[in-house]
């Protein structure tokens, strides 16, 4: 989760980004309540996954990890498209995809011990 946040934070060091934010634009989106709520939900997913993976039963945890990791891999890969700082975003997306692939593999091979787990 921290890696995910640091990529977004370090993005602010690109020339012109802070000026765009001051002008009310992030990437090509106008900063609005809808944009901020959507961004908060997207950033909240990794935090919720940490919480849920420690509180849910194994079967639900496995299913949720498979679904969320599968949905997040294309999103991580999409972050590279159209960016001028390809190395920065490529490295960030690459590490995210590797972590998500590990989560998928771990959830897929999770040992099943009985009918109730």
C-alpha positions, 0 to 999 in steps of 0.5 A, a space after each residue: 500500500 505504501 508503494 502505491 501511495 509513494 508513486 502518487 506522491 512522487 508524481 507531484 515532483 514532475 514539472 508543471 503538476 502542481 501548477 495543474 493542480 492549482 488550476 484545478 486539473 489532475 491528468 485530464 480530469 477537473 478536480 471536483 467532489 466526484 473526482 476526489 471521492 473516486 480517488 479516495 475510493 481507489 486509494 482506500 482499496 489497498 487499506 481495506 484489503 489489509 484490514 479485510 485480509 486479517 478479519 475475514 474467514 479464509 474462504 471469503 479472504 481468498 475469493 476477495 483477494 482473487 477478485 480485487 487483484 484481478 481487477 487492479 492489475 489492468 488499472 495498474 498497467 493502464 497508469 503507464 499509458 500516455 505518460 511522458 515519464 515512462 520509466 517512473 510510471 513503468 517501474 511503479 506499475 511493474 512493481 504493483 503488477 508483481 505484488 498483485 500477481 503474487 497476491 493472485 498466486 498466493 490466493 489461488 494456491 491457498 491451502 484448503 483444509 475443510 468444508 468450513 474454511 
